[in-house]
């Protein structure tokens, strides 16, 4: 092997001026630019006033399995190959995984030119917890019942993509499966001229999307609120009761503080069964 390598280049989500200096240099110097859409990368190069000296080839889902071995052989012969997708980071719900995997197996160096990603951009502007999150790619078109069942108990903030044509339908199904009060954010046309960030409950967002939505869509869904175990809730009631709060009022306060908790009646019955009460007041 004589110095060939693979470069993964993150491209702007919408504004060409967001391109990094390293991406500009790589577009100009790479021996091969493998693009999800060759027209899009040529338009980007033109907007950046960059002349691509290397050859430009397509690399998308349907041809990656056959294109990857050819590109790997070129890199093994010394070529530098730059992979770019239409917008954002390659491999994140975009082509590139098979090529990177093949490079790792063949011992070809892989380097990433960091830059924009709709996933982290949407998470950052959402205002929802970002210390722990999961990425679901594109929302499934089939098997959504099982998908929603998993999201119903997922406590991490969840980021996923959806087609604008299917967004209203998905949000309606989410209301049925997750409840209309789960918080969510819809990010439309991130970083572009008509960027729009819409925050609200699933019920509010479903109503907003009902008339149709245009543009690239990223959804950020709040995680499920963990339900405290019954023993913990009973303990909180006992603490309030010790401070002079009527038990029934204490149950109401504890249930209100824990979304997803048992009903006030169920909690009251649990307090009675715990032996903490001498009467059913």
C-alpha positions in Angstrom: 0.0 0.0 0.0 1.4 3.4 -0.9 -0.4 6.1 1.0 -4.0 5.8 -0.1 -6.7 6.7 2.3 -10.4 7.3 2.8 -11.7 10.8 3.8 -15.3 11.2 5.2 -16.3 14.7 4.6 -19.3 16.3 6.4 -21.0 18.8 4.0 -23.2 21.8 4.9 -26.9 21.1 5.8 -27.9 24.1 3.7 -25.5 27.0 3.7 -22.4 26.4 1.6 -20.5 28.9 3.7 -20.7 26.4 6.6 -18.2 24.2 4.7 -15.0 23.7 6.6 -11.6 24.7 5.2 -10.6 21.1 5.3 -13.6 20.0 3.2 -12.7 22.7 0.7 -9.2 21.5 0.5 -10.3 17.8 0.2 -12.7 18.6 -2.6 -9.9 20.3 -4.5 -7.2 17.7 -3.9 -8.9 14.2 -3.7 -8.1 11.8 -6.5 -11.7 10.5 -6.3 -14.8 12.2 -4.9 -17.5 9.6 -4.2 -20.8 11.5 -3.8 -24.3 10.4 -3.0 -25.5 12.7 -5.8 -22.8 13.9 -8.2 -24.9 16.9 -9.2 -25.2 18.1 -5.6 -21.4 17.9 -5.0 -20.7 19.7 -8.2 -23.1 22.5 -7.2 -21.4 22.6 -3.8 -18.0 22.9 -5.3 -19.2 25.7 -7.6 -20.7 27.6 -4.7 -17.4 27.3 -2.8 -15.4 28.3 -5.9 -13.5 25.0 -5.7 -12.3 23.1 -8.8 -12.4 19.4 -8.2 -9.3 18.0 -9.9 -10.1 14.3 -9.3 -12.8 12.2 -10.9 -16.3 12.3 -9.4 -18.3 9.1 -9.0 -21.6 8.2 -7.4 -21.9 6.3 -4.2 -25.4 5.6 -3.0 -27.3 2.8 -1.3 -28.0 0.8 -4.4 -24.5 0.8 -5.8 -22.3 0.9 -2.7 -21.8 -2.9 -2.4 -20.4 -3.0 -6.0 -18.6 0.4 -5.9 -16.8 -0.1 -2.6 -14.4 -2.9 -3.7 -13.3 -0.8 -6.7 -12.7 2.3 -4.5 -10.8 0.2 -2.0 -8.5 -1.1 -4.8 -7.8 2.4 -5.9 -6.9 3.4 -2.3 -4.7 0.4 -2.0 -2.9 1.7 -5.1 -2.4 5.1 -3.4 -5.5 7.1 -4.2 -7.2 9.5 -1.8 -11.0 9.0 -1.9 -13.3 11.6 -0.4 -16.9 10.5 0.5 -19.6 13.1 0.8 -23.4 12.8 1.0 -26.0 15.4 0.1 -25.9 17.1 3.5 -24.3 16.3 6.8 -22.1 13.5 8.0 -21.6 10.4 5.8 -22.9 7.1 7.2 -25.5 8.8 9.4 -28.6 7.4 7.6 -26.5 7.9 4.5 -24.2 5.7 2.3 -20.7 4.9 3.4 -20.8 2.1 6.0 -19.9 -0.7 3.6 -17.0 1.3 2.2 -15.6 2.2 5.7 -16.1 -1.4 6.8 -14.2 -2.7 3.8 -11.4 -0.1 4.4 -11.0 -1.2 8.0 -10.8 -4.9 6.9 -8.3 -4.0 4.1 -6.1 -1.9 6.4 -6.8 1.4 4.5 -6.6 4.4 6.8 -9.9 6.2 7.4 -10.1 9.9 8.4 -13.1 12.1 9.1 -13.4 15.7 8.3 -15.8 16.8 11.0 -18.7 19.1 10.3 -22.5 19.5 10.4 -24.9 16.7 11.3 -28.7 17.2 11.4 -28.8 14.8 14.4 -26.7 16.8 16.8 -27.9 20.2 15.4 -31.5 19.3 16.1 -30.7 18.0 19.5 -28.8 21.2 20.4 -31.6 23.5 19.5 -34.4 21.3 20.8 -34.2 22.4 24.4 -34.7 18.8 25.5 -32.2 16.9 27.6 -29.0 16.2 25.6 -26.8 14.4 28.2 -28.1 11.1 26.9 -29.8 10.5 23.6 -30.4 7.9 20.9 -30.7 8.1 17.2 -33.3 6.1 15.3 -32.4 7.0 11.7 -35.6 7.3 9.6 -38.8 6.4 11.2 -39.9 3.0 10.0 -42.6 2.8 7.4 -43.7 -0.6 8.7 -43.7 -2.2 12.1 -44.4 1.1 13.8 -46.4 -0.5 16.6 -43.3 -2.3 17.9 -41.2 0.9 17.3 -43.6 3.0 19.3 -43.8 0.4 22.1 -40.0 0.8 22.5 -40.2 4.6 22.5 -42.9 4.4 25.1 -40.3 3.3 27.7 -37.2 4.9 26.2 -36.0 7.4 28.8 -33.3 9.0 26.6 -34.2 11.9 24.2 -34.7 10.3 20.8 -33.8 11.9 17.4 -35.1 10.6 14.1 -35.8 11.7 10.5 -39.1 11.6 8.7 -40.3 12.5 5.2 -42.4 15.7 5.2 -45.1 13.8 3.3 -45.5 11.3 6.2 -44.9 13.6 9.2 -48.5 14.3 9.9 -49.4 10.6 9.8 -46.5 9.7 12.1 -47.3 12.4 14.6 -50.9 11.3 14.7 -49.8 7.7 15.4 -47.4 9.0 18.0 -50.3 10.7 19.9 -52.2 7.4 20.0 -49.2 5.4 21.1 -47.3 7.8 23.4 -50.0 10.2 24.5 -50.7 13.7 23.4 -48.6 15.3 26.2 -45.2 13.9 25.4 -42.9 16.8 24.5 -41.3 16.9 21.1 -39.6 19.3 18.6 -39.8 19.3 14.8 -36.9 20.9 13.1 -37.5 21.9 9.5 -34.9 23.0 7.0 -32.1 23.2 9.6 -29.5 25.9 8.9 -31.3 26.9 5.7 -33.1 30.1 4.7 -36.5 28.9 5.8 -35.4 27.1 9.0 -38.2 26.5 11.4 -38.1 25.0 14.9 -41.5 24.0 16.2 -41.8 23.0 19.9 -44.8 21.6 21.7 -46.5 18.4 22.8 -47.2 15.6 20.3 -50.8 16.7 20.2 -49.9 20.3 19.4 -47.4 19.2 16.7 -49.8 16.8 15.1 -52.3 19.6 14.8 -49.6 21.9 13.4 -48.5 19.3 10.8 -52.1 18.4 9.7 -52.1 20.8 6.8 -48.8 19.5 5.3 -45.2 20.3 5.8 -42.3 20.9 3.4 -38.6 20.5 3.6 -36.1 18.3 5.4 -37.5 17.1 8.7 -35.7 16.1 11.9 -37.8 15.2 15.0 -36.5 15.3 18.6 -38.7 13.4 21.1 -38.5 13.7 24.8 -37.7 10.6 26.7 -40.2 8.7 28.8 -40.5 9.9 32.3 -39.3 7.1 34.6 -42.0 5.9 37.0 -40.8 5.7 40.5 -41.3 2.3 42.2 -44.3 2.1 44.5 -42.2 1.7 47.6 -40.5 5.1 46.9 -43.9 6.8 46.3 -45.2 5.4 49.6 -42.2 6.7 51.3 -42.8 10.2 50.0 -46.3 10.1 51.2 -45.2 9.0 54.6 -42.7 11.9 54.7 -45.4 14.4 53.8 -47.8 12.9 56.3 -45.1 13.2 59.0 -45.1 16.9 58.3 -48.8 17.2 58.9 -50.2 16.8 55.4 -53.4 14.8 55.2 -52.6 11.4 53.7 -55.0 11.7 50.8 -53.6 15.2 50.0 -50.1 13.8 50.2 -51.0 11.0 47.7 -52.4 13.7 45.4 -49.2 15.7 45.6 -46.9 12.7 45.0 -48.9 11.5 42.0 -48.8 15.0 40.5 -45.0 15.1 40.9 -44.5 11.7 39.1 -46.1 11.6 35.7 -46.9 7.9 34.9 -47.3 7.1 38.6 -50.3 5.0 39.8 -53.5 6.7 40.5 -54.1 8.5 43.8 -56.5 5.7 44.8 -53.9 3.0 44.0 -51.2 4.9 45.9 -53.5 5.4 48.9 -54.3 1.7 49.0 -50.5 0.9 48.9 -50.0 3.3 51.8 -52.7 1.6 53.8 -51.2 -1.9 53.0 -47.8 -0.7 54.1 -49.1 -0.4 57.7 -48.1 3.2 57.9 -51.7 4.3 58.6 -53.8 3.3 61.6 -57.0 4.3 59.7 -58.2 4.9 56.2 -58.6 8.7 56.6 
